Amino acid sequence: MSLRTRLVLGVIALAAIGLVAADIATYSELRSFLLNRVDATLNQVHPGVESAVFGHEPDRGPEDATVPNDCVEIRTNTGVVYRNWNCGRAFPGAKAASPPKIPQEISLPAHANTSEGDHVRFITVSSMDGEMRYRVRASIEGDFPGYVLLIAAPLSSEDNTLHRLLLIELLVTAAVLGAMVALSLWIIRIGLRPLREIEATAAAITAGDLSHRVDVDDERTEVGRVGSAINEMLGRIEASDSRLRRFVADASHELRTPLAAVRAYAELFSRGAQSRPEDLERSMTGITRETERMSVLVEDLLLLARLDEGRPLERERVQLDELVHDAVDAARALDPGRPLELASVSVAVLGDRDRLRQIVDNLLSNVRSHTPAGAPASVRVMRERGRAVIEVEDNGPGLTPEELDRIFERFYRADASRSRASGGVGLGLSIVAAVARVHGGRASARSGGRGRGAIFRIELPVA
């Protein structure tokens, strides 16, 4: 069933339960009130009936009609009818009616429950023909313990009142439920209107248009919160789609150049370079160089893909200060003319040794690529508030605020011309940030502005 149908059925079920409970309570209370009123009337007429029946010899009836419309009967304690009055099919002054069907044995209380010492019980019985009911007062008189006095009053008026009440309750309940169905359908239709808008937005998104958004009237409502969450999700999806498209375009752009070079060298070989040693060597060297560049690019992309998927890395205790010391020694060997200082304290982390070494190597490679030859740099390994910190500071041109915001993006390079003279394709710092993230840390950068150098900072949890 649809949400609307379930809501309407739920509302109607709850309303029906409440109305039926109220109807039952009202009917029961009125029925109890009417019977109590009849019982009070029977108690009021009882002294007169008792006086009329037992004021003479038991074999004689009352001289006057004290209760002309009530059936009066005397029985012995064994249930034998001794005498009755007005219990025929025609009551005096009333329409002919069937007499009450009083059971032969009536259980009366063992102790008197009135001040006169009478043992009294009230029962409701049907008539002989079953078309009406009677309320019967059965009592053992204190002065005449051998007899049971029965006074029966018809309940025609009370039953008519109860039947009329039941009919009114049924009609009112049906009318209220019908009105609630119409009202709930109207209210639910208005309440679910934003969901239909969300459905239309989802259909537009499925068709490929990520620019659609859900109109949110009030974020405090449930539907409003859903709409806000969907809009936020769509914004992230659109941004992710934009980054993915840019990533694919950049990757294609980076692969296009080495592939074109390999093709050119292959064409040079096919045009006769195999017969000219100098051209043959040039072709093979060029193909080897470009394929190595593509291999590095593909390996970096695969590494980023694995890190994005959250694949687990090796977890071992790594002495970070020793690892950085080895990386700095390798950097000094690669660029002996650059002053490179190292200051470190002993600190260990849990992680993948090779990936952590790649972080430091990429940062030092970034120094060599983007600072002038011979410009000094410093590396620091510290321990701050339970975190292991690596800082690489250079004396290069520095970074602008815009470059700081995008420095860890994939394929981003501060050189807008995308010149490859410095080497690299803009994935080194992206790998640094991704490796730090999967180790539970973070990468950041700060700069004093153009010409004032940059500081790259890596924070990792201490083992």
Contacts in CASP RR format, 6 or more apart in sequence:
PFRMAT RR
TARGET T0000
AUTHOR 0000-0000-0000
METHOD contacts of the structure
MODEL  1
MSLRTRLVLGVIALAAIGLVAADIATYSELRSFLLNRVDATLNQVHPGVE
SAVFGHEPDRGPEDATVPNDCVEIRTNTGVVYRNWNCGRAFPGAKAASPP
KIPQEISLPAHANTSEGDHVRFITVSSMDGEMRYRVRASIEGDFPGYVLL
IAAPLSSEDNTLHRLLLIELLVTAAVLGAMVALSLWIIRIGLRPLREIEA
TAAAITAGDLSHRVDVDDERTEVGRVGSAINEMLGRIEASDSRLRRFVAD
ASHELRTPLAAVRAYAELFSRGAQSRPEDLERSMTGITRETERMSVLVED
LLLLARLDEGRPLERERVQLDELVHDAVDAARALDPGRPLELASVSVAVL
GDRDRLRQIVDNLLSNVRSHTPAGAPASVRVMRERGRAVIEVEDNGPGLT
PEELDRIFERFYRADASRSRASGGVGLGLSIVAAVARVHGGRASARSGGR
GRGAIFRIELPVA
1 9 0 8 1.000
3 192 0 8 1.000
3 195 0 8 1.000
4 185 0 8 1.000
4 188 0 8 1.000
4 189 0 8 1.000
4 192 0 8 1.000
7 184 0 8 1.000
7 188 0 8 1.000
8 181 0 8 1.000
8 184 0 8 1.000
8 185 0 8 1.000
8 188 0 8 1.000
11 180 0 8 1.000
11 184 0 8 1.000
12 177 0 8 1.000
12 180 0 8 1.000
12 181 0 8 1.000
12 184 0 8 1.000
15 176 0 8 1.000
15 177 0 8 1.000
15 180 0 8 1.000
16 173 0 8 1.000
16 177 0 8 1.000
19 173 0 8 1.000
19 176 0 8 1.000
19 177 0 8 1.000
20 173 0 8 1.000
23 169 0 8 1.000
23 173 0 8 1.000
26 165 0 8 1.000
26 169 0 8 1.000
27 162 0 8 1.000
27 165 0 8 1.000
27 166 0 8 1.000
27 169 0 8 1.000
30 161 0 8 1.000
30 162 0 8 1.000
30 165 0 8 1.000
31 158 0 8 1.000
31 162 0 8 1.000
34 155 0 8 1.000
34 158 0 8 1.000
34 161 0 8 1.000
34 162 0 8 1.000
35 122 0 8 1.000
35 124 0 8 1.000
35 135 0 8 1.000
35 158 0 8 1.000
38 135 0 8 1.000
38 153 0 8 1.000
38 155 0 8 1.000
38 158 0 8 1.000
39 122 0 8 1.000
39 135 0 8 1.000
39 137 0 8 1.000
41 153 0 8 1.000
42 70 0 8 1.000
42 122 0 8 1.000
42 135 0 8 1.000
42 137 0 8 1.000
42 151 0 8 1.000
42 153 0 8 1.000
43 137 0 8 1.000
45 66 0 8 1.000
45 67 0 8 1.000
45 70 0 8 1.000
45 151 0 8 1.000
46 137 0 8 1.000
46 139 0 8 1.000
46 149 0 8 1.000
46 151 0 8 1.000
48 66 0 8 1.000
48 67 0 8 1.000
49 62 0 8 1.000
49 66 0 8 1.000
49 67 0 8 1.000
49 70 0 8 1.000
49 72 0 8 1.000
49 149 0 8 1.000
49 151 0 8 1.000
50 141 0 8 1.000
50 149 0 8 1.000
51 66 0 8 1.000
52 61 0 8 1.000
52 62 0 8 1.000
52 63 0 8 1.000
52 64 0 8 1.000
52 66 0 8 1.000
53 61 0 8 1.000
53 62 0 8 1.000
53 72 0 8 1.000
53 74 0 8 1.000
53 149 0 8 1.000
54 141 0 8 1.000
54 143 0 8 1.000
54 144 0 8 1.000
54 149 0 8 1.000
56 62 0 8 1.000
56 63 0 8 1.000
58 74 0 8 1.000
58 82 0 8 1.000
58 83 0 8 1.000
58 144 0 8 1.000
58 147 0 8 1.000
59 83 0 8 1.000
61 83 0 8 1.000
61 85 0 8 1.000
62 85 0 8 1.000
65 86 0 8 1.000
65 92 0 8 1.000
67 86 0 8 1.000
67 151 0 8 1.000
68 86 0 8 1.000
68 91 0 8 1.000
68 92 0 8 1.000
68 93 0 8 1.000
69 86 0 8 1.000
69 91 0 8 1.000
69 92 0 8 1.000
69 93 0 8 1.000
69 94 0 8 1.000
69 153 0 8 1.000
69 154 0 8 1.000
70 86 0 8 1.000
70 151 0 8 1.000
70 152 0 8 1.000
70 153 0 8 1.000
71 84 0 8 1.000
71 85 0 8 1.000
71 86 0 8 1.000
71 87 0 8 1.000
71 88 0 8 1.000
71 91 0 8 1.000
71 99 0 8 1.000
71 100 0 8 1.000
71 134 0 8 1.000
71 150 0 8 1.000
71 151 0 8 1.000
71 152 0 8 1.000
71 153 0 8 1.000
72 84 0 8 1.000
72 85 0 8 1.000
72 86 0 8 1.000
72 87 0 8 1.000
72 149 0 8 1.000
72 150 0 8 1.000
72 151 0 8 1.000
72 152 0 8 1.000
73 81 0 8 1.000
73 83 0 8 1.000
73 84 0 8 1.000
73 85 0 8 1.000
73 87 0 8 1.000
73 102 0 8 1.000
73 149 0 8 1.000
73 150 0 8 1.000
73 152 0 8 1.000
74 81 0 8 1.000
74 82 0 8 1.000
74 83 0 8 1.000
74 84 0 8 1.000
74 147 0 8 1.000
74 148 0 8 1.000
74 149 0 8 1.000
74 150 0 8 1.000
75 81 0 8 1.000
75 82 0 8 1.000
75 147 0 8 1.000
75 148 0 8 1.000
75 150 0 8 1.000
76 82 0 8 1.000
76 146 0 8 1.000
76 147 0 8 1.000
76 148 0 8 1.000
77 140 0 8 1.000
77 145 0 8 1.000
77 146 0 8 1.000
77 147 0 8 1.000
77 148 0 8 1.000
79 104 0 8 1.000
79 105 0 8 1.000
79 148 0 8 1.000
82 147 0 8 1.000
86 92 0 8 1.000
87 99 0 8 1.000
87 100 0 8 1.000
87 152 0 8 1.000
88 99 0 8 1.000
89 96 0 8 1.000
89 97 0 8 1.000
89 98 0 8 1.000
89 99 0 8 1.000
90 96 0 8 1.000
90 97 0 8 1.000
91 97 0 8 1.000
97 127 0 8 1.000
97 132 0 8 1.000
97 154 0 8 1.000
98 127 0 8 1.000
98 128 0 8 1.000
98 129 0 8 1.000
98 130 0 8 1.000
98 131 0 8 1.000
98 132 0 8 1.000
99 127 0 8 1.000
99 128 0 8 1.000
100 125 0 8 1.000
100 126 0 8 1.000
100 127 0 8 1.000
100 128 0 8 1.000
100 134 0 8 1.000
100 136 0 8 1.000
100 152 0 8 1.000
101 125 0 8 1.000
101 126 0 8 1.000
101 127 0 8 1.000
101 128 0 8 1.000
101 130 0 8 1.000
102 125 0 8 1.000
102 136 0 8 1.000
102 150 0 8 1.000
102 152 0 8 1.000
103 125 0 8 1.000
106 121 0 8 1.000
106 123 0 8 1.000
106 138 0 8 1.000
106 148 0 8 1.000
107 121 0 8 1.000
108 119 0 8 1.000
108 120 0 8 1.000
108 121 0 8 1.000
108 138 0 8 1.000
108 139 0 8 1.000
108 140 0 8 1.000
108 148 0 8 1.000
109 119 0 8 1.000
109 120 0 8 1.000
109 121 0 8 1.000
110 119 0 8 1.000
111 119 0 8 1.000
112 118 0 8 1.000
112 119 0 8 1.000
112 142 0 8 1.000
113 119 0 8 1.000
113 120 0 8 1.000
114 120 0 8 1.000
116 141 0 8 1.000
116 142 0 8 1.000
117 142 0 8 1.000
118 139 0 8 1.000
118 140 0 8 1.000
118 141 0 8 1.000
118 142 0 8 1.000
119 139 0 8 1.000
119 140 0 8 1.000
119 142 0 8 1.000
120 137 0 8 1.000
120 138 0 8 1.000
120 139 0 8 1.000
121 137 0 8 1.000
121 138 0 8 1.000
121 139 0 8 1.000
122 135 0 8 1.000
122 136 0 8 1.000
122 137 0 8 1.000
122 138 0 8 1.000
123 135 0 8 1.000
123 136 0 8 1.000
123 138 0 8 1.000
124 133 0 8 1.000
124 134 0 8 1.000
124 135 0 8 1.000
124 136 0 8 1.000
124 155 0 8 1.000
125 133 0 8 1.000
125 134 0 8 1.000
125 136 0 8 1.000
125 152 0 8 1.000
126 132 0 8 1.000
126 133 0 8 1.000
126 134 0 8 1.000
127 133 0 8 1.000
127 134 0 8 1.000
132 154 0 8 1.000
132 155 0 8 1.000
132 156 0 8 1.000
132 159 0 8 1.000
133 154 0 8 1.000
133 155 0 8 1.000
133 159 0 8 1.000
134 152 0 8 1.000
134 153 0 8 1.000
134 154 0 8 1.000
134 155 0 8 1.000
135 152 0 8 1.000
135 153 0 8 1.000
135 155 0 8 1.000
136 150 0 8 1.000
136 151 0 8 1.000
136 152 0 8 1.000
137 150 0 8 1.000
137 151 0 8 1.000
137 152 0 8 1.000
138 148 0 8 1.000
138 149 0 8 1.000
138 150 0 8 1.000
139 148 0 8 1.000
139 149 0 8 1.000
140 146 0 8 1.000
140 147 0 8 1.000
140 148 0 8 1.000
140 149 0 8 1.000
141 147 0 8 1.000
141 149 0 8 1.000
191 223 0 8 1.000
192 223 0 8 1.000
194 214 0 8 1.000
194 215 0 8 1.000
194 216 0 8 1.000
194 217 0 8 1.000
194 223 0 8 1.000
194 224 0 8 1.000
194 226 0 8 1.000
194 227 0 8 1.000
195 223 0 8 1.000
195 226 0 8 1.000
197 214 0 8 1.000
197 215 0 8 1.000
198 214 0 8 1.000
198 226 0 8 1.000
198 227 0 8 1.000
198 230 0 8 1.000
201 212 0 8 1.000
201 213 0 8 1.000
201 214 0 8 1.000
201 230 0 8 1.000
201 234 0 8 1.000
204 212 0 8 1.000
205 212 0 8 1.000
205 234 0 8 1.000
210 234 0 8 1.000
210 235 0 8 1.000
210 237 0 8 1.000
210 238 0 8 1.000
210 241 0 8 1.000
211 238 0 8 1.000
212 234 0 8 1.000
213 231 0 8 1.000
213 234 0 8 1.000
214 227 0 8 1.000
214 230 0 8 1.000
214 231 0 8 1.000
216 224 0 8 1.000
216 227 0 8 1.000
216 228 0 8 1.000
216 231 0 8 1.000
217 224 0 8 1.000
218 224 0 8 1.000
219 225 0 8 1.000
219 228 0 8 1.000
246 411 0 8 1.000
247 410 0 8 1.000
247 411 0 8 1.000
250 410 0 8 1.000
250 411 0 8 1.000
251 297 0 8 1.000
251 301 0 8 1.000
251 411 0 8 1.000
254 297 0 8 1.000
254 411 0 8 1.000
254 425 0 8 1.000
255 294 0 8 1.000
255 297 0 8 1.000
257 420 0 8 1.000
258 290 0 8 1.000
258 291 0 8 1.000
258 293 0 8 1.000
258 294 0 8 1.000
258 297 0 8 1.000
259 290 0 8 1.000
259 294 0 8 1.000
261 286 0 8 1.000
261 290 0 8 1.000
262 286 0 8 1.000
262 287 0 8 1.000
262 290 0 8 1.000
262 291 0 8 1.000
265 282 0 8 1.000
265 283 0 8 1.000
265 284 0 8 1.000
265 286 0 8 1.000
265 287 0 8 1.000
265 290 0 8 1.000
266 283 0 8 1.000
266 287 0 8 1.000
268 279 0 8 1.000
268 282 0 8 1.000
268 283 0 8 1.000
269 279 0 8 1.000
269 280 0 8 1.000
269 283 0 8 1.000
272 279 0 8 1.000
273 279 0 8 1.000
273 280 0 8 1.000
273 282 0 8 1.000
273 283 0 8 1.000
274 280 0 8 1.000
297 425 0 8 1.000
297 427 0 8 1.000
300 425 0 8 1.000
300 427 0 8 1.000
300 428 0 8 1.000
300 431 0 8 1.000
301 427 0 8 1.000
303 431 0 8 1.000
303 434 0 8 1.000
304 410 0 8 1.000
304 427 0 8 1.000
304 430 0 8 1.000
304 431 0 8 1.000
304 434 0 8 1.000
307 431 0 8 1.000
307 434 0 8 1.000
307 435 0 8 1.000
307 437 0 8 1.000
307 438 0 8 1.000
308 434 0 8 1.000
310 438 0 8 1.000
313 351 0 8 1.000
313 352 0 8 1.000
313 355 0 8 1.000
313 438 0 8 1.000
313 439 0 8 1.000
314 351 0 8 1.000
314 352 0 8 1.000
314 353 0 8 1.000
314 354 0 8 1.000
315 350 0 8 1.000
315 351 0 8 1.000
315 352 0 8 1.000
316 350 0 8 1.000
316 351 0 8 1.000
316 352 0 8 1.000
316 353 0 8 1.000
317 348 0 8 1.000
317 349 0 8 1.000
317 350 0 8 1.000
317 463 0 8 1.000
318 348 0 8 1.000
318 349 0 8 1.000
318 350 0 8 1.000
318 351 0 8 1.000
318 353 0 8 1.000
318 356 0 8 1.000
318 463 0 8 1.000
319 346 0 8 1.000
319 347 0 8 1.000
319 348 0 8 1.000
320 347 0 8 1.000
320 348 0 8 1.000
320 349 0 8 1.000
320 356 0 8 1.000
320 381 0 8 1.000
320 388 0 8 1.000
320 390 0 8 1.000
320 460 0 8 1.000
321 344 0 8 1.000
321 345 0 8 1.000
321 346 0 8 1.000
321 347 0 8 1.000
321 381 0 8 1.000
323 353 0 8 1.000
323 356 0 8 1.000
323 357 0 8 1.000
323 360 0 8 1.000
324 342 0 8 1.000
324 344 0 8 1.000
324 360 0 8 1.000
324 379 0 8 1.000
324 381 0 8 1.000
324 390 0 8 1.000
325 342 0 8 1.000
325 344 0 8 1.000
326 357 0 8 1.000
327 357 0 8 1.000
327 360 0 8 1.000
327 361 0 8 1.000
327 364 0 8 1.000
328 340 0 8 1.000
328 342 0 8 1.000
328 360 0 8 1.000
328 364 0 8 1.000
328 379 0 8 1.000
330 361 0 8 1.000
331 338 0 8 1.000
331 340 0 8 1.000
331 361 0 8 1.000
331 364 0 8 1.000
331 367 0 8 1.000
331 368 0 8 1.000
332 338 0 8 1.000
332 340 0 8 1.000
334 368 0 8 1.000
335 368 0 8 1.000
335 373 0 8 1.000
335 374 0 8 1.000
337 373 0 8 1.000
337 374 0 8 1.000
338 367 0 8 1.000
338 368 0 8 1.000
338 373 0 8 1.000
338 374 0 8 1.000
338 375 0 8 1.000
338 376 0 8 1.000
338 377 0 8 1.000
339 374 0 8 1.000
339 376 0 8 1.000
339 377 0 8 1.000
340 364 0 8 1.000
340 376 0 8 1.000
340 377 0 8 1.000
340 378 0 8 1.000
340 379 0 8 1.000
341 376 0 8 1.000
341 377 0 8 1.000
341 378 0 8 1.000
341 379 0 8 1.000
342 378 0 8 1.000
342 379 0 8 1.000
342 380 0 8 1.000
342 381 0 8 1.000
343 378 0 8 1.000
343 379 0 8 1.000
343 380 0 8 1.000
343 381 0 8 1.000
344 379 0 8 1.000
344 380 0 8 1.000
344 381 0 8 1.000
344 382 0 8 1.000
345 381 0 8 1.000
345 382 0 8 1.000
345 383 0 8 1.000
347 381 0 8 1.000
347 382 0 8 1.000
347 383 0 8 1.000
347 388 0 8 1.000
347 462 0 8 1.000
348 388 0 8 1.000
348 462 0 8 1.000
348 463 0 8 1.000
349 356 0 8 1.000
349 388 0 8 1.000
349 439 0 8 1.000
349 460 0 8 1.000
349 461 0 8 1.000
349 462 0 8 1.000
349 463 0 8 1.000
350 439 0 8 1.000
350 461 0 8 1.000
350 463 0 8 1.000
351 439 0 8 1.000
352 435 0 8 1.000
352 439 0 8 1.000
355 435 0 8 1.000
355 439 0 8 1.000
356 435 0 8 1.000
356 439 0 8 1.000
356 460 0 8 1.000
358 431 0 8 1.000
358 435 0 8 1.000
359 390 0 8 1.000
359 431 0 8 1.000
359 432 0 8 1.000
359 435 0 8 1.000
359 436 0 8 1.000
359 458 0 8 1.000
360 379 0 8 1.000
360 390 0 8 1.000
360 392 0 8 1.000
362 428 0 8 1.000
362 429 0 8 1.000
362 431 0 8 1.000
362 432 0 8 1.000
363 390 0 8 1.000
363 392 0 8 1.000
363 432 0 8 1.000
363 456 0 8 1.000
363 458 0 8 1.000
364 377 0 8 1.000
364 379 0 8 1.000
364 392 0 8 1.000
365 428 0 8 1.000
366 392 0 8 1.000
366 428 0 8 1.000
366 429 0 8 1.000
366 456 0 8 1.000
367 377 0 8 1.000
367 392 0 8 1.000
367 394 0 8 1.000
369 422 0 8 1.000
369 423 0 8 1.000
369 424 0 8 1.000
370 394 0 8 1.000
370 396 0 8 1.000
370 397 0 8 1.000
370 414 0 8 1.000
370 422 0 8 1.000
371 377 0 8 1.000
371 394 0 8 1.000
371 395 0 8 1.000
371 396 0 8 1.000
371 397 0 8 1.000
371 453 0 8 1.000
372 396 0 8 1.000
375 394 0 8 1.000
375 395 0 8 1.000
375 396 0 8 1.000
376 395 0 8 1.000
377 392 0 8 1.000
377 393 0 8 1.000
377 394 0 8 1.000
377 395 0 8 1.000
378 392 0 8 1.000
378 393 0 8 1.000
379 390 0 8 1.000
379 391 0 8 1.000
379 392 0 8 1.000
379 393 0 8 1.000
380 389 0 8 1.000
380 390 0 8 1.000
380 391 0 8 1.000
380 393 0 8 1.000
381 388 0 8 1.000
381 389 0 8 1.000
381 390 0 8 1.000
382 388 0 8 1.000
382 389 0 8 1.000
382 391 0 8 1.000
383 389 0 8 1.000
383 462 0 8 1.000
384 459 0 8 1.000
386 461 0 8 1.000
386 462 0 8 1.000
387 441 0 8 1.000
387 459 0 8 1.000
387 460 0 8 1.000
387 461 0 8 1.000
387 462 0 8 1.000
388 459 0 8 1.000
388 460 0 8 1.000
388 461 0 8 1.000
388 462 0 8 1.000
389 457 0 8 1.000
389 458 0 8 1.000
389 459 0 8 1.000
389 460 0 8 1.000
390 457 0 8 1.000
390 458 0 8 1.000
390 460 0 8 1.000
391 455 0 8 1.000
391 456 0 8 1.000
391 457 0 8 1.000
391 458 0 8 1.000
392 455 0 8 1.000
392 456 0 8 1.000
393 453 0 8 1.000
393 454 0 8 1.000
393 455 0 8 1.000
393 456 0 8 1.000
394 453 0 8 1.000
394 454 0 8 1.000
395 453 0 8 1.000
396 451 0 8 1.000
396 453 0 8 1.000
396 454 0 8 1.000
397 450 0 8 1.000
397 451 0 8 1.000
397 453 0 8 1.000
398 447 0 8 1.000
398 448 0 8 1.000
398 449 0 8 1.000
398 450 0 8 1.000
398 451 0 8 1.000
398 452 0 8 1.000
398 453 0 8 1.000
398 454 0 8 1.000
399 407 0 8 1.000
399 414 0 8 1.000
399 445 0 8 1.000
399 447 0 8 1.000
399 449 0 8 1.000
399 453 0 8 1.000
399 454 0 8 1.000
400 447 0 8 1.000
400 449 0 8 1.000
400 450 0 8 1.000
403 414 0 8 1.000
404 445 0 8 1.000
404 446 0 8 1.000
404 447 0 8 1.000
406 412 0 8 1.000
407 414 0 8 1.000
407 429 0 8 1.000
407 445 0 8 1.000
408 429 0 8 1.000
408 430 0 8 1.000
408 432 0 8 1.000
408 433 0 8 1.000
408 443 0 8 1.000
408 445 0 8 1.000
409 430 0 8 1.000
410 426 0 8 1.000
410 427 0 8 1.000
410 430 0 8 1.000
411 425 0 8 1.000
411 426 0 8 1.000
411 427 0 8 1.000
411 430 0 8 1.000
412 426 0 8 1.000
412 430 0 8 1.000
413 426 0 8 1.000
415 422 0 8 1.000
429 443 0 8 1.000
429 456 0 8 1.000
432 443 0 8 1.000
432 456 0 8 1.000
432 458 0 8 1.000
433 442 0 8 1.000
433 443 0 8 1.000
436 442 0 8 1.000
436 443 0 8 1.000
436 458 0 8 1.000
436 459 0 8 1.000
436 460 0 8 1.000
437 443 0 8 1.000
439 460 0 8 1.000
439 461 0 8 1.000
440 460 0 8 1.000
440 461 0 8 1.000
441 458 0 8 1.000
441 459 0 8 1.000
441 460 0 8 1.000
441 461 0 8 1.000
442 458 0 8 1.000
442 459 0 8 1.000
443 456 0 8 1.000
443 457 0 8 1.000
443 458 0 8 1.000
443 459 0 8 1.000
444 456 0 8 1.000
444 457 0 8 1.000
444 459 0 8 1.000
445 454 0 8 1.000
445 455 0 8 1.000
445 456 0 8 1.000
445 457 0 8 1.000
446 454 0 8 1.000
446 455 0 8 1.000
446 457 0 8 1.000
447 453 0 8 1.000
447 454 0 8 1.000
447 455 0 8 1.000
448 454 0 8 1.000
END
